Amino acid sequence: MEAKNVEAAMSDDEFLRLLDLVQQNDEQATLALIRFFEPEMKRISRFIRMPQEDAVQSMTAELLAFFKEGQATP
């Protein structure tokens, strides 16, 4: 049986709303964005020569720093 890659979709409006809340230090929004990107970070971490947990942690820290700097705001 073929495994299906089912990813949760997020609308642009929802993403921007969460991003705005992350920039205001909202913990729930921060967790929601981390959960949204986590499957992709785990997939990418397979190609990084370090333990998966360390790679995901590094990517998460960089992603959150990027969001909080406001660089991702349109």
ROSE-4610 file (N, C-alpha, C; in Angstrom, 1 decimal, always signed):
// ROSE-4610
residu = [M/M/M/E/E/E/A/A/A/K/K/K/N/N/N/V/V/V/E/E/E/A/A/A/A/A/A/M/M/M/S/S/S/D/D/D/D/D/D/E/E/E/F/F/F/L/L/L/R/R/R/L/L/L/L/L/L/D/D/D/L/L/L/V/V/V/Q/Q/Q/Q/Q/Q/N/N/N/D/D/D/E/E/E/Q/Q/Q/A/A/A/T/T/T/L/L/L/A/A/A/L/L/L/I/I/I/R/R/R/F/F/F/F/F/F/E/E/E/P/P/P/E/E/E/M/M/M/K/K/K/R/R/R/I/I/I/S/S/S/R/R/R/F/F/F/I/I/I/R/R/R/M/M/M/P/P/P/Q/Q/Q/E/E/E/D/D/D/A/A/A/V/V/V/Q/Q/Q/S/S/S/M/M/M/T/T/T/A/A/A/E/E/E/L/L/L/L/L/L/A/A/A/F/F/F/F/F/F/K/K/K/E/E/E/G/G/G/Q/Q/Q/A/A/A/T/T/T/P/P/P]
num = [1/1/1/2/2/2/3/3/3/4/4/4/5/5/5/6/6/6/7/7/7/8/8/8/9/9/9/10/10/10/11/11/11/12/12/12/13/13/13/14/14/14/15/15/15/16/16/16/17/17/17/18/18/18/19/19/19/20/20/20/21/21/21/22/22/22/23/23/23/24/24/24/25/25/25/26/26/26/27/27/27/28/28/28/29/29/29/30/30/30/31/31/31/32/32/32/33/33/33/34/34/34/35/35/35/36/36/36/37/37/37/38/38/38/39/39/39/40/40/40/41/41/41/42/42/42/43/43/43/44/44/44/45/45/45/46/46/46/47/47/47/48/48/48/49/49/49/50/50/50/51/51/51/52/52/52/53/53/53/54/54/54/55/55/55/56/56/56/57/57/57/58/58/58/59/59/59/60/60/60/61/61/61/62/62/62/63/63/63/64/64/64/65/65/65/66/66/66/67/67/67/68/68/68/69/69/69/70/70/70/71/71/71/72/72/72/73/73/73/74/74/74]
x = [+0.8/+0.0/+0.9/+0.5/+1.3/+1.0/+2.1/+1.9/+1.6/+0.6/+0.2/+0.8/+1.3/+1.8/+0.7/+0.1/-1.0/-0.4/-0.4/+0.1/-1.1/-1.1/-2.1/-1.9/-2.9/-2.8/-3.2/-2.6/-2.8/-3.1/-4.1/-4.4/-3.4/-3.2/-2.3/-2.8/-4.1/-4.6/-4.3/-4.5/-4.2/-2.7/-1.8/-0.4/+0.0/-0.5/-0.2/-0.7/-1.9/-2.4/-1.5/-1.1/-0.2/+1.1/+1.6/+2.9/+2.9/+1.8/+1.6/+1.6/+0.9/+0.9/+2.2/+3.0/+4.3/+5.2/+5.1/+5.9/+5.5/+4.3/+3.8/+4.1/+4.9/+5.3/+4.2/+3.2/+2.1/+2.6/+2.6/+3.1/+2.3/+1.0/+0.1/+0.4/+0.5/+0.8/+2.2/+3.1/+4.5/+4.4/+3.8/+3.6/+2.9/+1.9/+1.2/+2.1/+2.9/+3.8/+4.9/+5.4/+6.4/+5.8/+4.6/+3.9/+3.7/+3.4/+3.1/+4.4/+5.5/+6.8/+7.5/+7.2/+7.9/+8.1/+7.0/+7.2/+8.3/+8.2/+9.2/+10.6/+10.7/+12.1/+12.6/+11.8/+12.2/+12.6/+11.9/+12.3/+13.6/+13.8/+15.1/+16.2/+16.0/+17.0/+17.7/+17.1/+17.7/+18.9/+19.0/+20.2/+21.3/+21.1/+22.1/+22.9/+24.2/+25.0/+25.2/+24.1/+24.0/+22.8/+22.7/+21.5/+20.2/+19.2/+18.0/+17.4/+17.5/+17.0/+17.7/+19.0/+19.8/+19.5/+19.4/+19.1/+17.8/+16.7/+15.4/+15.4/+16.1/+16.2/+16.9/+17.9/+18.6/+17.7/+17.0/+16.1/+15.0/+14.5/+13.4/+13.8/+15.0/+15.5/+15.7/+16.3/+16.5/+15.1/+14.2/+12.9/+12.2/+12.2/+11.6/+12.3/+13.6/+14.4/+14.0/+13.8/+13.4/+12.0/+11.1/+9.8/+9.7/+10.4/+10.4/+11.1/+12.0/+12.7/+11.8/+10.7/+9.7/+10.1/+11.1/+11.5/+10.5/+9.7/+8.7/+7.4/+7.3/+6.1/+6.1/+4.9/+4.9/+4.9]
y = [-1.2/+0.0/+1.2/+2.2/+3.4/+4.4/+4.9/+5.9/+7.3/+7.9/+9.2/+10.3/+11.4/+12.5/+13.6/+13.6/+14.5/+15.6/+16.8/+17.9/+18.9/+19.5/+20.4/+21.7/+22.2/+23.5/+24.6/+25.8/+27.0/+28.1/+28.8/+29.9/+31.1/+31.9/+33.0/+33.9/+34.1/+35.0/+34.4/+33.1/+32.5/+32.6/+32.3/+32.4/+33.8/+34.9/+36.2/+36.6/+36.1/+36.3/+35.7/+34.5/+33.8/+34.5/+34.9/+35.6/+36.9/+37.7/+38.9/+38.6/+37.5/+37.1/+36.7/+36.0/+35.5/+36.8/+37.8/+39.0/+39.7/+39.4/+40.0/+39.0/+38.0/+37.0/+36.1/+35.8/+34.9/+33.5/+32.8/+31.4/+30.4/+30.6/+29.6/+29.8/+31.0/+31.2/+30.7/+30.9/+30.3/+28.8/+28.2/+26.7/+26.3/+27.0/+26.6/+26.7/+27.8/+27.9/+26.8/+26.5/+25.5/+24.1/+23.8/+22.6/+22.5/+23.7/+23.7/+23.4/+23.9/+23.7/+22.5/+21.9/+20.7/+19.6/+19.1/+18.0/+18.3/+19.5/+19.8/+19.9/+20.5/+20.5/+19.1/+18.2/+16.8/+16.2/+16.4/+15.9/+16.4/+17.7/+18.3/+17.9/+17.6/+17.3/+15.9/+15.1/+13.9/+14.1/+15.3/+15.6/+16.4/+16.7/+17.4/+16.4/+16.6/+15.6/+16.0/+15.8/+16.0/+15.3/+15.0/+14.3/+15.1/+14.4/+15.0/+16.0/+15.6/+16.5/+17.8/+17.8/+19.0/+19.9/+19.2/+19.9/+20.6/+19.9/+20.5/+21.6/+21.5/+22.5/+23.8/+23.6/+24.7/+25.4/+24.6/+25.2/+26.0/+25.4/+26.1/+27.4/+27.4/+28.7/+29.7/+29.3/+30.3/+30.8/+29.9/+30.3/+31.3/+31.0/+31.9/+33.3/+33.3/+34.5/+35.3/+34.6/+35.3/+35.9/+35.2/+35.7/+36.9/+36.8/+37.9/+39.1/+39.0/+40.2/+41.0/+40.4/+41.1/+41.0/+40.2/+40.1/+39.4/+38.6/+37.8/+38.6/+39.8/+40.5/+41.1/+41.0/+41.5/+43.0]
z = [+0.0/+0.0/+0.0/-0.8/-0.9/+0.2/+0.8/+1.9/+1.2/+1.8/+1.3/+2.1/+1.5/+2.2/+2.3/+3.5/+3.8/+4.7/+4.1/+4.9/+5.1/+6.3/+6.7/+5.9/+5.3/+4.5/+5.5/+5.2/+5.9/+4.9/+5.1/+4.2/+4.4/+3.4/+3.6/+4.7/+4.8/+5.9/+7.2/+7.4/+8.7/+9.0/+8.0/+8.2/+8.7/+8.0/+8.3/+9.7/+10.1/+11.4/+12.5/+12.2/+13.2/+13.2/+12.1/+12.1/+12.9/+12.7/+13.5/+15.0/+15.4/+16.8/+17.3/+16.5/+16.9/+17.1/+16.3/+16.5/+17.7/+18.3/+19.5/+20.7/+20.5/+21.5/+22.0/+21.1/+21.5/+21.4/+22.5/+22.6/+21.8/+21.8/+21.0/+19.5/+19.0/+17.6/+17.3/+18.2/+17.9/+17.8/+18.7/+18.6/+17.3/+16.9/+15.7/+14.5/+14.4/+13.2/+13.3/+14.5/+14.6/+14.1/+14.6/+14.2/+12.7/+12.1/+10.7/+9.9/+10.3/+9.5/+10.0/+11.1/+11.6/+10.7/+10.0/+9.1/+8.0/+7.4/+6.4/+7.0/+8.2/+8.8/+9.1/+9.5/+9.7/+8.4/+7.3/+6.0/+5.6/+5.7/+5.3/+6.2/+7.4/+8.4/+8.0/+7.2/+6.8/+5.9/+5.3/+4.4/+5.1/+6.4/+7.2/+8.0/+8.0/+8.7/+10.2/+10.9/+12.4/+12.9/+14.1/+14.6/+14.3/+13.9/+13.5/+14.5/+15.7/+16.8/+16.8/+16.6/+16.6/+15.4/+14.2/+13.0/+13.0/+13.5/+13.6/+14.6/+15.7/+16.7/+16.1/+15.4/+14.8/+13.7/+12.9/+11.9/+12.6/+13.7/+14.4/+15.0/+15.6/+16.2/+15.1/+13.9/+12.8/+12.3/+12.1/+11.6/+12.5/+13.8/+14.8/+14.8/+14.7/+14.7/+13.5/+12.3/+11.1/+11.2/+11.8/+12.0/+12.9/+14.0/+15.0/+14.5/+13.6/+13.1/+12.1/+11.7/+10.9/+9.4/+9.0/+7.7/+6.8/+7.4/+6.6/+6.4/+6.9/+6.7/+5.3/+4.6/+3.2/+3.2]
